Amino acid sequence: MTIRNRLPGIFDFRVVGEEAEFETEFDSSRTLSFEVPVTGDYLFFVRKKQAAPSRARFSIDLSVR
């Protein structure tokens, strides 16, 4: 899986797969790639950083191969 965060200074993200016991920390990098351990449902969280503007739009690209 590859995640591309177009605004890493404003948003970070996290991926959690409860069934697979898989979890990333909140990540602020522009691009993060990792291998998903098993097929199943995963939750994707996006949060705005504290120092960010009070309102902002975000765009994150998520690709699974």
CHARMM internal coordinates of N, CA and C (Angstrom, degrees):
IC EDIT
DIST 1 N 1 CA 1.4391
DIST 1 CA 1 C 1.5204
ANGL 1 N 1 CA 1 C 107.15
DIST 1 C 2 N 1.3070
ANGL 1 CA 1 C 2 N 116.17
DIHE 1 N 1 CA 1 C 2 N 140.75
DIST 2 N 2 CA 1.4588
ANGL 1 C 2 N 2 CA 121.97
DIHE 1 CA 1 C 2 N 2 CA 175.80
DIST 2 CA 2 C 1.5218
ANGL 2 N 2 CA 2 C 108.62
DIHE 1 C 2 N 2 CA 2 C -127.57
DIST 2 C 3 N 1.3157
ANGL 2 CA 2 C 3 N 115.30
DIHE 2 N 2 CA 2 C 3 N 132.42
DIST 3 N 3 CA 1.4581
ANGL 2 C 3 N 3 CA 121.82
DIHE 2 CA 2 C 3 N 3 CA 178.67
DIST 3 CA 3 C 1.5215
ANGL 3 N 3 CA 3 C 107.34
DIHE 2 C 3 N 3 CA 3 C -120.27
DIST 3 C 4 N 1.3288
ANGL 3 CA 3 C 4 N 116.01
DIHE 3 N 3 CA 3 C 4 N 129.12
DIST 4 N 4 CA 1.4685
ANGL 3 C 4 N 4 CA 121.36
DIHE 3 CA 3 C 4 N 4 CA 177.24
DIST 4 CA 4 C 1.5235
ANGL 4 N 4 CA 4 C 108.79
DIHE 3 C 4 N 4 CA 4 C -117.20
DIST 4 C 5 N 1.3016
ANGL 4 CA 4 C 5 N 114.90
DIHE 4 N 4 CA 4 C 5 N 120.17
DIST 5 N 5 CA 1.4597
ANGL 4 C 5 N 5 CA 122.62
DIHE 4 CA 4 C 5 N 5 CA -178.79
DIST 5 CA 5 C 1.5247
ANGL 5 N 5 CA 5 C 107.79
DIHE 4 C 5 N 5 CA 5 C -104.15
DIST 5 C 6 N 1.3106
ANGL 5 CA 5 C 6 N 117.78
DIHE 5 N 5 CA 5 C 6 N 111.84
DIST 6 N 6 CA 1.4639
ANGL 5 C 6 N 6 CA 121.50
DIHE 5 CA 5 C 6 N 6 CA -176.20
DIST 6 CA 6 C 1.5242
ANGL 6 N 6 CA 6 C 113.33
DIHE 5 C 6 N 6 CA 6 C -73.07
DIST 6 C 7 N 1.3350
ANGL 6 CA 6 C 7 N 117.50
DIHE 6 N 6 CA 6 C 7 N -20.01
DIST 7 N 7 CA 1.4664
ANGL 6 C 7 N 7 CA 120.74
DIHE 6 CA 6 C 7 N 7 CA -179.30
DIST 7 CA 7 C 1.5327
ANGL 7 N 7 CA 7 C 110.10
DIHE 6 C 7 N 7 CA 7 C -129.70
DIST 7 C 8 N 1.3388
ANGL 7 CA 7 C 8 N 117.95
DIHE 7 N 7 CA 7 C 8 N 67.01
DIST 8 N 8 CA 1.4595
ANGL 7 C 8 N 8 CA 119.42
DIHE 7 CA 7 C 8 N 8 CA -176.34
DIST 8 CA 8 C 1.5346
ANGL 8 N 8 CA 8 C 114.20
DIHE 7 C 8 N 8 CA 8 C -65.70
DIST 8 C 9 N 1.3108
ANGL 8 CA 8 C 9 N 117.71
DIHE 8 N 8 CA 8 C 9 N -18.98
DIST 9 N 9 CA 1.4575
ANGL 8 C 9 N 9 CA 120.04
DIHE 8 CA 8 C 9 N 9 CA 177.05
DIST 9 CA 9 C 1.5248
ANGL 9 N 9 CA 9 C 113.22
DIHE 8 C 9 N 9 CA 9 C -76.07
DIST 9 C 10 N 1.3298
ANGL 9 CA 9 C 10 N 116.70
DIHE 9 N 9 CA 9 C 10 N -16.29
DIST 10 N 10 CA 1.4628
ANGL 9 C 10 N 10 CA 120.83
DIHE 9 CA 9 C 10 N 10 CA -176.79
DIST 10 CA 10 C 1.5326
ANGL 10 N 10 CA 10 C 112.06
DIHE 9 C 10 N 10 CA 10 C -111.11
DIST 10 C 11 N 1.3443
ANGL 10 CA 10 C 11 N 117.63
DIHE 10 N 10 CA 10 C 11 N -35.93
DIST 11 N 11 CA 1.4663
ANGL 10 C 11 N 11 CA 121.64
DIHE 10 CA 10 C 11 N 11 CA -176.32
DIST 11 CA 11 C 1.5202
ANGL 11 N 11 CA 11 C 111.18
DIHE 10 C 11 N 11 CA 11 C -124.97
DIST 11 C 12 N 1.3419
ANGL 11 CA 11 C 12 N 115.10
DIHE 11 N 11 CA 11 C 12 N 150.04
DIST 12 N 12 CA 1.4491
ANGL 11 C 12 N 12 CA 120.01
DIHE 11 CA 11 C 12 N 12 CA 166.78
DIST 12 CA 12 C 1.5245
ANGL 12 N 12 CA 12 C 108.42
DIHE 11 C 12 N 12 CA 12 C -129.90
DIST 12 C 13 N 1.3062
ANGL 12 CA 12 C 13 N 117.33
DIHE 12 N 12 CA 12 C 13 N 171.91
DIST 13 N 13 CA 1.4670
ANGL 12 C 13 N 13 CA 120.97
DIHE 12 CA 12 C 13 N 13 CA -173.17
DIST 13 CA 13 C 1.5094
ANGL 13 N 13 CA 13 C 110.63
DIHE 12 C 13 N 13 CA 13 C -144.66
DIST 13 C 14 N 1.3344
ANGL 13 CA 13 C 14 N 114.70
DIHE 13 N 13 CA 13 C 14 N 166.48
DIST 14 N 14 CA 1.4624
ANGL 13 C 14 N 14 CA 122.66
DIHE 13 CA 13 C 14 N 14 CA -178.65
DIST 14 CA 14 C 1.5176
ANGL 14 N 14 CA 14 C 108.43
DIHE 13 C 14 N 14 CA 14 C -150.05
DIST 14 C 15 N 1.3322
ANGL 14 CA 14 C 15 N 117.29
DIHE 14 N 14 CA 14 C 15 N 146.25
DIST 15 N 15 CA 1.4651
ANGL 14 C 15 N 15 CA 122.84
DIHE 14 CA 14 C 15 N 15 CA 177.21
DIST 15 CA 15 C 1.5292
ANGL 15 N 15 CA 15 C 108.09
DIHE 14 C 15 N 15 CA 15 C -121.75
DIST 15 C 16 N 1.3383
ANGL 15 CA 15 C 16 N 115.93
DIHE 15 N 15 CA 15 C 16 N 133.73
DIST 16 N 16 CA 1.4636
ANGL 15 C 16 N 16 CA 121.36
DIHE 15 CA 15 C 16 N 16 CA -179.79
DIST 16 CA 16 C 1.5233
ANGL 16 N 16 CA 16 C 108.78
DIHE 15 C 16 N 16 CA 16 C -132.73
DIST 16 C 17 N 1.3208
ANGL 16 CA 16 C 17 N 116.47
DIHE 16 N 16 CA 16 C 17 N 131.66
DIST 17 N 17 CA 1.4586
ANGL 16 C 17 N 17 CA 122.76
DIHE 16 CA 16 C 17 N 17 CA 173.48
DIST 17 CA 17 C 1.5091
ANGL 17 N 17 CA 17 C 108.30
DIHE 16 C 17 N 17 CA 17 C -123.69
DIST 17 C 18 N 1.3226
ANGL 17 CA 17 C 18 N 117.16
DIHE 17 N 17 CA 17 C 18 N 96.59
DIST 18 N 18 CA 1.4681
ANGL 17 C 18 N 18 CA 121.13
DIHE 17 CA 17 C 18 N 18 CA -174.36
DIST 18 CA 18 C 1.5208
ANGL 18 N 18 CA 18 C 112.48
DIHE 17 C 18 N 18 CA 18 C -63.27
DIST 18 C 19 N 1.3292
ANGL 18 CA 18 C 19 N 117.80
DIHE 18 N 18 CA 18 C 19 N -41.68
DIST 19 N 19 CA 1.4622
ANGL 18 C 19 N 19 CA 121.13
DIHE 18 CA 18 C 19 N 19 CA -178.85
DIST 19 CA 19 C 1.5278
ANGL 19 N 19 CA 19 C 111.07
DIHE 18 C 19 N 19 CA 19 C -66.29
DIST 19 C 20 N 1.3288
ANGL 19 CA 19 C 20 N 117.01
DIHE 19 N 19 CA 19 C 20 N -32.80
DIST 20 N 20 CA 1.4614
ANGL 19 C 20 N 20 CA 122.13
DIHE 19 CA 19 C 20 N 20 CA -177.15
DIST 20 CA 20 C 1.5247
ANGL 20 N 20 CA 20 C 111.66
DIHE 19 C 20 N 20 CA 20 C -92.34
DIST 20 C 21 N 1.3303
ANGL 20 CA 20 C 21 N 117.29
DIHE 20 N 20 CA 20 C 21 N -1.70
DIST 21 N 21 CA 1.4600
ANGL 20 C 21 N 21 CA 122.16
DIHE 20 CA 20 C 21 N 21 CA -174.57
DIST 21 CA 21 C 1.5265
ANGL 21 N 21 CA 21 C 110.06
DIHE 20 C 21 N 21 CA 21 C 52.01
DIST 21 C 22 N 1.3254
ANGL 21 CA 21 C 22 N 114.82
DIHE 21 N 21 CA 21 C 22 N 47.73
DIST 22 N 22 CA 1.4651
ANGL 21 C 22 N 22 CA 122.96
DIHE 21 CA 21 C 22 N 22 CA -178.08
DIST 22 CA 22 C 1.5133
ANGL 22 N 22 CA 22 C 108.44
DIHE 21 C 22 N 22 CA 22 C -117.81
DIST 22 C 23 N 1.3396
ANGL 22 CA 22 C 23 N 116.12
DIHE 22 N 22 CA 22 C 23 N 136.76
DIST 23 N 23 CA 1.4551
ANGL 22 C 23 N 23 CA 119.46
DIHE 22 CA 22 C 23 N 23 CA -178.28
DIST 23 CA 23 C 1.5280
ANGL 23 N 23 CA 23 C 109.58
DIHE 22 C 23 N 23 CA 23 C -158.03
DIST 23 C 24 N 1.3284
ANGL 23 CA 23 C 24 N 116.70
DIHE 23 N 23 CA 23 C 24 N 133.38
DIST 24 N 24 CA 1.4639
ANGL 23 C 24 N 24 CA 120.60
DIHE 23 CA 23 C 24 N 24 CA 172.18
DIST 24 CA 24 C 1.5222
ANGL 24 N 24 CA 24 C 107.73
DIHE 23 C 24 N 24 CA 24 C -103.09
DIST 24 C 25 N 1.2993
ANGL 24 CA 24 C 25 N 116.10
DIHE 24 N 24 CA 24 C 25 N 161.16
DIST 25 N 25 CA 1.4684
ANGL 24 C 25 N 25 CA 121.06
DIHE 24 CA 24 C 25 N 25 CA 170.92
DIST 25 CA 25 C 1.5289
ANGL 25 N 25 CA 25 C 106.88
DIHE 24 C 25 N 25 CA 25 C -78.52
DIST 25 C 26 N 1.3278
ANGL 25 CA 25 C 26 N 117.67
DIHE 25 N 25 CA 25 C 26 N 166.62
DIST 26 N 26 CA 1.4612
ANGL 25 C 26 N 26 CA 118.97
DIHE 25 CA 25 C 26 N 26 CA 171.61
DIST 26 CA 26 C 1.5238
ANGL 26 N 26 CA 26 C 107.13
DIHE 25 C 26 N 26 CA 26 C -63.71
DIST 26 C 27 N 1.3118
ANGL 26 CA 26 C 27 N 116.67
DIHE 26 N 26 CA 26 C 27 N 130.52
DIST 27 N 27 CA 1.4619
ANGL 26 C 27 N 27 CA 122.54
DIHE 26 CA 26 C 27 N 27 CA -172.97
DIST 27 CA 27 C 1.5208
ANGL 27 N 27 CA 27 C 109.69
DIHE 26 C 27 N 27 CA 27 C -121.74
DIST 27 C 28 N 1.3423
ANGL 27 CA 27 C 28 N 116.35
DIHE 27 N 27 CA 27 C 28 N 136.35
DIST 28 N 28 CA 1.4539
ANGL 27 C 28 N 28 CA 121.79
DIHE 27 CA 27 C 28 N 28 CA -179.23
DIST 28 CA 28 C 1.5175
ANGL 28 N 28 CA 28 C 112.82
DIHE 27 C 28 N 28 CA 28 C -109.71
DIST 28 C 29 N 1.3111
ANGL 28 CA 28 C 29 N 117.56
DIHE 28 N 28 CA 28 C 29 N 10.52
DIST 29 N 29 CA 1.4620
ANGL 28 C 29 N 29 CA 119.00
DIHE 28 CA 28 C 29 N 29 CA -177.64
DIST 29 CA 29 C 1.5226
ANGL 29 N 29 CA 29 C 111.27
DIHE 28 C 29 N 29 CA 29 C -73.51
DIST 29 C 30 N 1.3165
ANGL 29 CA 29 C 30 N 115.40
DIHE 29 N 29 CA 29 C 30 N 158.54
DIST 30 N 30 CA 1.4665
ANGL 29 C 30 N 30 CA 120.58
DIHE 29 CA 29 C 30 N 30 CA 178.62
DIST 30 CA 30 C 1.5305
ANGL 30 N 30 CA 30 C 110.46
DIHE 29 C 30 N 30 CA 30 C -69.50
DIST 30 C 31 N 1.3575
ANGL 30 CA 30 C 31 N 117.86
DIHE 30 N 30 CA 30 C 31 N -36.98
DIST 31 N 31 CA 1.4639
ANGL 30 C 31 N 31 CA 122.36
DIHE 30 CA 30 C 31 N 31 CA 179.70
DIST 31 CA 31 C 1.5271
ANGL 31 N 31 CA 31 C 109.37
DIHE 30 C 31 N 31 CA 31 C -137.85
DIST 31 C 32 N 1.3270
ANGL 31 CA 31 C 32 N 116.25
DIHE 31 N 31 CA 31 C 32 N 133.42
DIST 32 N 32 CA 1.4601
ANGL 31 C 32 N 32 CA 121.97
DIHE 31 CA 31 C 32 N 32 CA 176.13
DIST 32 CA 32 C 1.5194
ANGL 32 N 32 CA 32 C 107.82
DIHE 31 C 32 N 32 CA 32 C -132.33
DIST 32 C 33 N 1.3317
ANGL 32 CA 32 C 33 N 116.99
DIHE 32 N 32 CA 32 C 33 N 127.67
DIST 33 N 33 CA 1.4684
ANGL 32 C 33 N 33 CA 122.34
DIHE 32 CA 32 C 33 N 33 CA 176.78
DIST 33 CA 33 C 1.5182
ANGL 33 N 33 CA 33 C 108.67
DIHE 32 C 33 N 33 CA 33 C -122.89
DIST 33 C 34 N 1.3288
ANGL 33 CA 33 C 34 N 116.05
DIHE 33 N 33 CA 33 C 34 N 138.45
DIST 34 N 34 CA 1.4579
ANGL 33 C 34 N 34 CA 120.82
DIHE 33 CA 33 C 34 N 34 CA 178.24
DIST 34 CA 34 C 1.5227
ANGL 34 N 34 CA 34 C 108.91
DIHE 33 C 34 N 34 CA 34 C -157.31
DIST 34 C 35 N 1.3201
ANGL 34 CA 34 C 35 N 116.08
DIHE 34 N 34 CA 34 C 35 N 164.62
DIST 35 N 35 CA 1.4570
ANGL 34 C 35 N 35 CA 121.66
DIHE 34 CA 34 C 35 N 35 CA 178.80
DIST 35 CA 35 C 1.5226
ANGL 35 N 35 CA 35 C 109.02
DIHE 34 C 35 N 35 CA 35 C -97.69
DIST 35 C 36 N 1.3135
ANGL 35 CA 35 C 36 N 116.19
DIHE 35 N 35 CA 35 C 36 N 127.71
DIST 36 N 36 CA 1.4567
ANGL 35 C 36 N 36 CA 121.80
DIHE 35 CA 35 C 36 N 36 CA 177.08
DIST 36 CA 36 C 1.5306
ANGL 36 N 36 CA 36 C 107.13
DIHE 35 C 36 N 36 CA 36 C -79.53
DIST 36 C 37 N 1.3382
ANGL 36 CA 36 C 37 N 118.88
DIHE 36 N 36 CA 36 C 37 N 126.15
DIST 37 N 37 CA 1.4530
ANGL 36 C 37 N 37 CA 121.08
DIHE 36 CA 36 C 37 N 37 CA -172.05
DIST 37 CA 37 C 1.5373
ANGL 37 N 37 CA 37 C 115.80
DIHE 36 C 37 N 37 CA 37 C -65.99
DIST 37 C 38 N 1.3166
ANGL 37 CA 37 C 38 N 117.79
DIHE 37 N 37 CA 37 C 38 N -36.51
DIST 38 N 38 CA 1.4698
ANGL 37 C 38 N 38 CA 120.81
DIHE 37 CA 37 C 38 N 38 CA -178.32
DIST 38 CA 38 C 1.5198
ANGL 38 N 38 CA 38 C 110.11
DIHE 37 C 38 N 38 CA 38 C -146.34
DIST 38 C 39 N 1.3086
ANGL 38 CA 38 C 39 N 115.79
DIHE 38 N 38 CA 38 C 39 N 161.24
DIST 39 N 39 CA 1.4577
ANGL 38 C 39 N 39 CA 121.81
DIHE 38 CA 38 C 39 N 39 CA 173.94
DIST 39 CA 39 C 1.5262
ANGL 39 N 39 CA 39 C 108.45
DIHE 38 C 39 N 39 CA 39 C -70.94
DIST 39 C 40 N 1.3079
ANGL 39 CA 39 C 40 N 117.14
DIHE 39 N 39 CA 39 C 40 N 141.48
DIST 40 N 40 CA 1.4601
ANGL 39 C 40 N 40 CA 120.07
DIHE 39 CA 39 C 40 N 40 CA 178.64
DIST 40 CA 40 C 1.5124
ANGL 40 N 40 CA 40 C 111.29
DIHE 39 C 40 N 40 CA 40 C 160.09
DIST 40 C 41 N 1.3114
ANGL 40 CA 40 C 41 N 115.20
DIHE 40 N 40 CA 40 C 41 N -166.50
DIST 41 N 41 CA 1.4604
ANGL 40 C 41 N 41 CA 121.92
DIHE 40 CA 40 C 41 N 41 CA -179.64
DIST 41 CA 41 C 1.5234
ANGL 41 N 41 CA 41 C 110.12
DIHE 40 C 41 N 41 CA 41 C -91.41
DIST 41 C 42 N 1.3264
ANGL 41 CA 41 C 42 N 115.48
DIHE 41 N 41 CA 41 C 42 N 137.51
DIST 42 N 42 CA 1.4553
ANGL 41 C 42 N 42 CA 122.25
DIHE 41 CA 41 C 42 N 42 CA 177.87
DIST 42 CA 42 C 1.5141
ANGL 42 N 42 CA 42 C 108.51
DIHE 41 C 42 N 42 CA 42 C -131.23
DIST 42 C 43 N 1.3175
ANGL 42 CA 42 C 43 N 116.47
DIHE 42 N 42 CA 42 C 43 N 145.86
DIST 43 N 43 CA 1.4567
ANGL 42 C 43 N 43 CA 122.09
DIHE 42 CA 42 C 43 N 43 CA 176.92
DIST 43 CA 43 C 1.5199
ANGL 43 N 43 CA 43 C 108.53
DIHE 42 C 43 N 43 CA 43 C -101.94
DIST 43 C 44 N 1.3126
ANGL 43 CA 43 C 44 N 116.07
DIHE 43 N 43 CA 43 C 44 N 140.29
DIST 44 N 44 CA 1.4623
ANGL 43 C 44 N 44 CA 122.36
DIHE 43 CA 43 C 44 N 44 CA -179.26
DIST 44 CA 44 C 1.5198
ANGL 44 N 44 CA 44 C 107.17
DIHE 43 C 44 N 44 CA 44 C -121.45
DIST 44 C 45 N 1.3306
ANGL 44 CA 44 C 45 N 117.06
DIHE 44 N 44 CA 44 C 45 N 118.67
DIST 45 N 45 CA 1.4551
ANGL 44 C 45 N 45 CA 122.48
DIHE 44 CA 44 C 45 N 45 CA -178.38
DIST 45 CA 45 C 1.5224
ANGL 45 N 45 CA 45 C 109.90
DIHE 44 C 45 N 45 CA 45 C -110.53
DIST 45 C 46 N 1.3204
ANGL 45 CA 45 C 46 N 116.52
DIHE 45 N 45 CA 45 C 46 N 139.23
DIST 46 N 46 CA 1.4608
ANGL 45 C 46 N 46 CA 123.07
DIHE 45 CA 45 C 46 N 46 CA 174.57
DIST 46 CA 46 C 1.5204
ANGL 46 N 46 CA 46 C 106.47
DIHE 45 C 46 N 46 CA 46 C -124.81
DIST 46 C 47 N 1.3198
ANGL 46 CA 46 C 47 N 115.74
DIHE 46 N 46 CA 46 C 47 N 134.25
DIST 47 N 47 CA 1.4701
ANGL 46 C 47 N 47 CA 117.99
DIHE 46 CA 46 C 47 N 47 CA 176.04
DIST 47 CA 47 C 1.5242
ANGL 47 N 47 CA 47 C 109.83
DIHE 46 C 47 N 47 CA 47 C -135.00
DIST 47 C 48 N 1.3048
ANGL 47 CA 47 C 48 N 113.91
DIHE 47 N 47 CA 47 C 48 N 150.55
DIST 48 N 48 CA 1.4586
ANGL 47 C 48 N 48 CA 121.26
DIHE 47 CA 47 C 48 N 48 CA 178.08
DIST 48 CA 48 C 1.5224
ANGL 48 N 48 CA 48 C 107.55
DIHE 47 C 48 N 48 CA 48 C -86.62
DIST 48 C 49 N 1.3274
ANGL 48 CA 48 C 49 N 116.48
DIHE 48 N 48 CA 48 C 49 N 136.78
DIST 49 N 49 CA 1.4558
ANGL 48 C 49 N 49 CA 120.30
DIHE 48 CA 48 C 49 N 49 CA 178.72
DIST 49 CA 49 C 1.5224
ANGL 49 N 49 CA 49 C 110.36
DIHE 48 C 49 N 49 CA 49 C -73.38
DIST 49 C 50 N 1.3100
ANGL 49 CA 49 C 50 N 116.69
DIHE 49 N 49 CA 49 C 50 N 154.52
DIST 50 N 50 CA 1.4707
ANGL 49 C 50 N 50 CA 121.95
DIHE 49 CA 49 C 50 N 50 CA -177.05
DIST 50 CA 50 C 1.5213
ANGL 50 N 50 CA 50 C 113.57
DIHE 49 C 50 N 50 CA 50 C -57.57
DIST 50 C 51 N 1.3215
ANGL 50 CA 50 C 51 N 117.66
DIHE 50 N 50 CA 50 C 51 N -41.23
DIST 51 N 51 CA 1.4672
ANGL 50 C 51 N 51 CA 120.88
DIHE 50 CA 50 C 51 N 51 CA -175.86
DIST 51 CA 51 C 1.5348
ANGL 51 N 51 CA 51 C 112.24
DIHE 50 C 51 N 51 CA 51 C -80.06
DIST 51 C 52 N 1.3066
ANGL 51 CA 51 C 52 N 117.20
DIHE 51 N 51 CA 51 C 52 N 1.24
DIST 52 N 52 CA 1.4635
ANGL 51 C 52 N 52 CA 121.55
DIHE 51 CA 51 C 52 N 52 CA -176.87
DIST 52 CA 52 C 1.5275
ANGL 52 N 52 CA 52 C 110.90
DIHE 51 C 52 N 52 CA 52 C -73.23
DIST 52 C 53 N 1.3317
ANGL 52 CA 52 C 53 N 116.71
DIHE 52 N 52 CA 52 C 53 N 162.35
DIST 53 N 53 CA 1.4710
ANGL 52 C 53 N 53 CA 119.89
DIHE 52 CA 52 C 53 N 53 CA 174.16
DIST 53 CA 53 C 1.5270
ANGL 53 N 53 CA 53 C 110.36
DIHE 52 C 53 N 53 CA 53 C -59.29
DIST 53 C 54 N 1.3146
ANGL 53 CA 53 C 54 N 117.08
DIHE 53 N 53 CA 53 C 54 N 157.60
DIST 54 N 54 CA 1.4688
ANGL 53 C 54 N 54 CA 119.59
DIHE 53 CA 53 C 54 N 54 CA -177.97
DIST 54 CA 54 C 1.5262
ANGL 54 N 54 CA 54 C 112.46
DIHE 53 C 54 N 54 CA 54 C -66.08
DIST 54 C 55 N 1.3382
ANGL 54 CA 54 C 55 N 117.37
DIHE 54 N 54 CA 54 C 55 N -27.28
DIST 55 N 55 CA 1.4646
ANGL 54 C 55 N 55 CA 121.70
DIHE 54 CA 54 C 55 N 55 CA 176.50
DIST 55 CA 55 C 1.5154
ANGL 55 N 55 CA 55 C 108.76
DIHE 54 C 55 N 55 CA 55 C -131.51
DIST 55 C 56 N 1.3254
ANGL 55 CA 55 C 56 N 115.48
DIHE 55 N 55 CA 55 C 56 N 138.75
DIST 56 N 56 CA 1.4675
ANGL 55 C 56 N 56 CA 119.62
DIHE 55 CA 55 C 56 N 56 CA 179.53
DIST 56 CA 56 C 1.5200
ANGL 56 N 56 CA 56 C 109.48
DIHE 55 C 56 N 56 CA 56 C -161.55
DIST 56 C 57 N 1.3238
ANGL 56 CA 56 C 57 N 116.47
DIHE 56 N 56 CA 56 C 57 N 150.02
DIST 57 N 57 CA 1.4609
ANGL 56 C 57 N 57 CA 122.24
DIHE 56 CA 56 C 57 N 57 CA 173.18
DIST 57 CA 57 C 1.5168
ANGL 57 N 57 CA 57 C 107.56
DIHE 56 C 57 N 57 CA 57 C -98.60
DIST 57 C 58 N 1.3265
ANGL 57 CA 57 C 58 N 116.20
DIHE 57 N 57 CA 57 C 58 N 148.89
DIST 58 N 58 CA 1.4532
ANGL 57 C 58 N 58 CA 118.56
DIHE 57 CA 57 C 58 N 58 CA 177.35
DIST 58 CA 58 C 1.5126
ANGL 58 N 58 CA 58 C 110.85
DIHE 57 C 58 N 58 CA 58 C -130.17
DIST 58 C 59 N 1.3111
ANGL 58 CA 58 C 59 N 114.64
DIHE 58 N 58 CA 58 C 59 N 155.85
DIST 59 N 59 CA 1.4566
ANGL 58 C 59 N 59 CA 121.89
DIHE 58 CA 58 C 59 N 59 CA 176.51
DIST 59 CA 59 C 1.5244
ANGL 59 N 59 CA 59 C 107.41
DIHE 58 C 59 N 59 CA 59 C -140.63
DIST 59 C 60 N 1.3053
ANGL 59 CA 59 C 60 N 115.86
DIHE 59 N 59 CA 59 C 60 N 120.34
DIST 60 N 60 CA 1.4599
ANGL 59 C 60 N 60 CA 121.46
DIHE 59 CA 59 C 60 N 60 CA 179.46
DIST 60 CA 60 C 1.5201
ANGL 60 N 60 CA 60 C 107.84
DIHE 59 C 60 N 60 CA 60 C -126.86
DIST 60 C 61 N 1.3311
ANGL 60 CA 60 C 61 N 116.37
DIHE 60 N 60 CA 60 C 61 N 131.75
DIST 61 N 61 CA 1.4611
ANGL 60 C 61 N 61 CA 122.06
DIHE 60 CA 60 C 61 N 61 CA 177.42
DIST 61 CA 61 C 1.5239
ANGL 61 N 61 CA 61 C 107.98
DIHE 60 C 61 N 61 CA 61 C -98.23
DIST 61 C 62 N 1.3217
ANGL 61 CA 61 C 62 N 116.12
DIHE 61 N 61 CA 61 C 62 N 131.29
DIST 62 N 62 CA 1.4684
ANGL 61 C 62 N 62 CA 122.62
DIHE 61 CA 61 C 62 N 62 CA 179.60
DIST 62 CA 62 C 1.5176
ANGL 62 N 62 CA 62 C 107.73
DIHE 61 C 62 N 62 CA 62 C -125.27
DIST 62 C 63 N 1.3300
ANGL 62 CA 62 C 63 N 117.04
DIHE 62 N 62 CA 62 C 63 N 122.21
DIST 63 N 63 CA 1.4656
ANGL 62 C 63 N 63 CA 119.56
DIHE 62 CA 62 C 63 N 63 CA 178.59
DIST 63 CA 63 C 1.5173
ANGL 63 N 63 CA 63 C 109.89
DIHE 62 C 63 N 63 CA 63 C -128.02
DIST 63 C 64 N 1.3236
ANGL 63 CA 63 C 64 N 114.53
DIHE 63 N 63 CA 63 C 64 N 138.26
DIST 64 N 64 CA 1.4704
ANGL 63 C 64 N 64 CA 122.08
DIHE 63 CA 63 C 64 N 64 CA 179.58
DIST 64 CA 64 C 1.5082
ANGL 64 N 64 CA 64 C 106.91
DIHE 63 C 64 N 64 CA 64 C -121.29
DIST 64 C 65 N 1.3240
ANGL 64 CA 64 C 65 N 116.36
DIHE 64 N 64 CA 64 C 65 N 129.24
DIST 65 N 65 CA 1.4645
ANGL 64 C 65 N 65 CA 120.84
DIHE 64 CA 64 C 65 N 65 CA 179.94
DIST 65 CA 65 C 1.4911
ANGL 65 N 65 CA 65 C 110.51
DIHE 64 C 65 N 65 CA 65 C -123.31
END
COOR INIT
IC SEED 1 N 1 CA 1 C
IC BUILD
